[in-house]
């Protein structure tokens, strides 16, 4: 027995006067460019680059331009109109500011010796003491509570930083070569002399040394003012291929007294900056 299916219903929108309604509905592509820039400036930065940039040619041009990133920098407090120098590349500036942090872990001895490699542990070994310590002075930042202190034999410790693992992608490091700023604070006791030095290496993926900074040996005499001193070095235009930073400081006392009378170090830092 033959069966007959019901005829499909069709809708003539034009006849019902509804086609013009659908045709007149605005889409995001109809927005004025300034409005679209404002909307996109609220999208998380990584989504802008990974997702929005590949939607169409227009969005790619907007994401690659300055206005979205300038808006994000101002809104999130990375740039002040009246004081800061205008960056050459707003997108790179934004990412570097958002990633700006101390890449060294446990710089102020709050976690014991975690994250540090003890390369030399001479005399009575490294020790951690609370500020200001015996015959010491207050640290400039009152939030810093502890320091590492050396002994009468050579004491050295180091830390290896993986830049890519910390969010800095290879193209950013190679093409823009942002500043790598290294800083360390050191001090002596009033009653004992000491020596101190800092060494930092920029390494390739295979750990080949590409750039190196090595301070002179700093000698602090006995009966000093025990003041805290800051040593800073900035790596710039270091070339392509940098993937790791090796940070190392060392020292000891010069009186060879048993105990912990050598140089004190704390608040060490490595930052990547615009």
C-alpha positions as CSV (number, residue, x, y, z in Angstrom):
1,X,0.0,0.0,0.0
2,X,1.5,3.3,-1.1
3,X,2.1,6.0,1.5
4,X,2.1,9.7,0.9
5,X,4.2,12.1,2.9
6,X,2.8,15.5,3.7
7,X,4.2,18.3,1.5
8,X,6.9,20.3,3.3
9,X,5.9,23.7,4.4
10,X,7.8,26.7,3.1
11,X,7.8,30.2,4.3
12,X,8.0,33.1,2.0
13,X,9.5,35.8,4.3
14,X,9.5,38.3,1.5
15,X,5.8,37.8,1.0
16,X,5.2,38.2,4.7
17,X,7.3,41.4,4.8
18,X,9.9,39.9,7.2
19,X,13.0,39.6,5.0
20,X,13.8,43.3,5.4
21,X,13.7,42.8,9.2
22,X,16.3,40.1,9.1
23,X,18.4,41.9,6.6
24,X,18.4,45.0,8.8
25,X,19.7,43.3,11.9
26,X,23.1,44.7,12.8
27,X,26.1,42.3,13.3
28,X,29.4,42.9,15.1
29,X,30.9,43.6,11.7
30,X,28.7,46.6,11.3
31,X,30.1,48.3,14.4
32,X,32.2,51.5,14.1
33,X,35.8,50.6,14.5
34,X,36.2,52.7,17.7
35,X,33.4,50.8,19.4
36,X,35.0,47.4,18.3
37,X,38.4,48.6,19.6
38,X,36.8,49.4,23.0
39,X,35.0,46.0,23.2
40,X,38.1,44.1,22.2
41,X,40.3,46.0,24.7
42,X,38.3,44.1,27.5
43,X,39.2,40.7,26.1
44,X,42.0,38.9,27.9
45,X,45.3,39.5,26.2
46,X,46.1,35.9,25.3
47,X,42.6,35.4,23.8
48,X,43.1,38.5,21.7
49,X,46.3,37.0,20.2
50,X,45.2,33.4,19.9
51,X,41.5,33.7,19.0
52,X,40.4,37.2,18.0
53,X,43.4,37.9,15.7
54,X,42.4,35.1,13.4
55,X,38.7,35.9,13.0
56,X,39.2,38.1,10.0
57,X,41.6,40.6,8.3
58,X,40.0,43.6,10.1
59,X,40.3,42.0,13.5
60,X,43.9,41.0,12.8
61,X,44.7,44.6,11.9
62,X,43.1,45.9,15.1
63,X,44.9,43.4,17.3
64,X,48.2,44.2,15.6
65,X,47.6,47.9,16.0
66,X,48.3,50.2,19.0
67,X,44.8,51.3,20.2
68,X,43.6,48.1,21.9
69,X,46.9,47.6,23.7
70,X,47.2,51.3,24.6
71,X,43.7,51.2,26.1
72,X,44.5,48.1,28.1
73,X,47.8,49.6,29.4
74,X,46.1,52.8,30.6
75,X,43.1,51.0,32.1
76,X,45.2,48.4,34.0
77,X,47.6,51.0,35.4
78,X,50.6,50.0,33.3
79,X,51.0,53.4,31.8
80,X,50.4,57.0,33.1
81,X,49.7,59.6,30.4
82,X,51.4,62.4,32.1
83,X,54.6,60.8,33.2
84,X,55.7,57.7,31.3
85,X,57.6,57.7,28.0
86,X,55.4,56.3,25.2
87,X,56.5,52.7,24.4
88,X,57.6,51.7,20.9
89,X,55.4,48.7,20.8
90,X,52.2,48.8,23.0
91,X,51.5,45.1,22.7
92,X,54.9,44.0,23.8
93,X,54.9,46.7,26.6
94,X,51.5,45.3,27.9
95,X,52.7,41.7,28.0
96,X,56.0,42.6,29.7
97,X,54.2,44.7,32.3
98,X,51.7,42.0,32.9
99,X,54.5,39.4,33.3
100,X,56.7,41.7,35.4
101,X,57.6,39.9,38.6
102,X,60.6,38.7,40.4
103,X,61.6,35.4,38.6
104,X,63.8,34.3,41.5
105,X,62.0,32.1,44.0
106,X,62.5,32.5,47.7
107,X,64.7,35.6,47.5
108,X,64.3,36.7,51.1
109,X,64.8,33.3,52.9
110,X,61.2,32.9,53.8
111,X,61.2,29.3,52.7
112,X,64.5,28.2,54.1
113,X,66.9,27.3,51.3
114,X,64.2,26.0,49.0
115,X,64.7,26.7,45.2
116,X,68.4,27.5,45.8
117,X,71.4,25.3,44.9
118,X,74.2,25.4,47.4
119,X,77.4,25.4,45.4
120,X,79.8,26.1,48.3
121,X,79.0,25.7,51.9
122,X,82.3,26.6,53.6
123,X,83.0,27.4,57.2
124,X,80.0,26.8,59.4
125,X,77.8,26.8,56.2
126,X,75.1,29.1,55.1
127,X,72.6,30.3,57.7
128,X,69.3,32.2,57.8
129,X,68.9,35.0,60.3
130,X,66.2,37.6,61.1
131,X,66.7,41.2,60.3
132,X,68.4,43.4,61.5
133,X,70.7,40.7,63.0
134,X,73.6,41.0,65.3
135,X,75.4,44.4,64.9
136,X,73.4,44.9,61.7
137,X,71.2,47.7,60.3
138,X,67.6,47.9,59.3
139,X,66.7,46.9,55.7
140,X,65.2,49.8,53.6
141,X,62.0,47.8,53.0
142,X,60.4,46.9,56.3
143,X,58.5,44.0,54.7
144,X,61.7,42.1,54.3
145,X,62.2,40.0,57.4
146,X,65.2,37.6,56.8
147,X,68.5,37.3,55.1
148,X,71.0,34.6,54.2
149,X,74.4,34.9,55.9
150,X,77.8,33.4,55.0
151,X,80.6,32.0,57.2
152,X,84.4,32.0,57.4
153,X,84.7,29.7,54.4
154,X,83.4,30.4,50.9
155,X,79.6,30.2,50.7
156,X,78.0,30.4,47.3
157,X,74.4,29.6,46.1
158,X,72.7,29.9,42.8
159,X,69.4,29.6,41.0
160,X,68.5,28.7,37.4
161,X,65.5,30.5,35.8
162,X,63.6,29.1,32.8
163,X,62.3,32.2,31.0
164,X,59.9,30.4,28.7
165,X,58.4,28.5,31.6
166,X,57.7,31.8,33.2
167,X,55.6,33.0,30.3
168,X,58.1,34.7,28.1
169,X,57.7,33.2,24.6
170,X,60.7,32.6,22.3
171,X,59.7,35.2,19.7
172,X,59.4,37.9,22.3
173,X,62.9,37.2,23.7
174,X,64.5,36.9,20.2
175,X,62.8,39.8,18.3
176,X,62.3,42.4,21.1
177,X,65.0,41.4,23.5
178,X,63.4,43.1,26.6
179,X,65.7,44.2,29.4
180,X,66.7,41.6,31.9
181,X,67.3,43.5,35.2
182,X,69.3,41.8,38.0
183,X,69.5,43.2,41.5
184,X,71.0,42.0,44.8
185,X,71.3,43.5,48.3
186,X,74.3,42.9,50.5
187,X,75.6,44.1,53.9
188,X,78.2,43.3,56.5
189,X,78.2,43.2,60.3
190,X,79.8,46.3,62.0
191,X,82.4,44.2,63.8
192,X,83.7,42.0,60.9
193,X,84.9,42.5,57.4
194,X,83.7,40.5,54.5
195,X,83.8,40.0,50.7
196,X,80.9,39.6,48.3
197,X,80.4,39.2,44.5
198,X,77.6,38.6,42.1
199,X,77.6,36.6,38.8
200,X,74.8,36.2,36.3
201,X,74.8,34.3,33.0
202,X,72.3,34.4,30.1
203,X,72.1,30.9,28.7
204,X,70.7,29.3,25.5
205,X,68.3,26.3,25.4
206,X,71.3,24.0,25.5
207,X,72.8,26.0,28.5
208,X,75.5,27.7,26.4
209,X,76.7,31.0,27.9
210,X,75.6,33.8,25.6
211,X,76.2,36.8,28.0
212,X,77.8,37.1,31.4
213,X,78.0,39.7,34.1
214,X,80.5,39.3,36.9
215,X,80.9,42.0,39.5
216,X,84.3,42.8,41.0
217,X,84.9,41.4,44.4
218,X,83.5,43.9,46.9
219,X,85.4,44.2,50.1
220,X,83.8,45.7,53.2
221,X,86.3,46.5,56.0
222,X,85.8,45.7,59.7
223,X,84.0,48.4,61.6
224,X,81.9,49.5,58.7
225,X,78.4,51.1,59.1
226,X,76.7,47.8,58.2
227,X,74.5,49.6,55.7
228,X,72.6,47.6,53.1
229,X,73.8,48.2,49.5
230,X,72.1,47.4,46.2
231,X,74.0,46.1,43.2
232,X,72.1,46.2,39.9
233,X,73.0,45.2,36.3
234,X,70.8,45.5,33.2
235,X,71.2,43.2,30.2
236,X,70.2,44.8,26.9
237,X,70.6,43.9,23.2
238,X,71.9,40.5,24.2
239,X,71.1,38.7,20.9
240,X,68.9,35.8,20.0
241,X,68.6,32.5,21.8
242,X,68.4,33.5,25.5
243,X,66.2,31.0,27.3
244,X,67.7,30.8,30.9
245,X,69.2,33.1,33.5
246,X,71.7,31.7,36.0
247,X,72.0,33.8,39.1
248,X,74.8,33.3,41.7
249,X,76.2,35.2,44.6
250,X,78.9,34.3,47.1
251,X,81.0,35.6,49.9
252,X,82.6,35.0,53.4
253,X,84.0,36.9,56.3
254,X,87.7,38.2,56.3
255,X,88.4,37.6,60.0
256,X,87.9,33.8,59.8
257,X,85.8,33.8,62.9
258,X,83.8,30.7,63.6
259,X,80.1,31.3,63.2
260,X,78.3,33.5,60.8
261,X,80.1,36.8,60.4
262,X,80.3,37.0,56.6
263,X,78.4,39.0,54.1
264,X,74.6,39.0,54.3
265,X,72.3,38.9,51.2
266,X,68.6,39.2,50.7
267,X,65.9,40.5,48.4
268,X,67.6,39.3,45.2
269,X,65.7,39.8,42.0
270,X,65.6,39.0,38.3
271,X,62.9,40.9,36.3
272,X,62.2,41.2,32.5
273,X,61.1,44.7,31.7
274,X,60.1,46.8,28.6
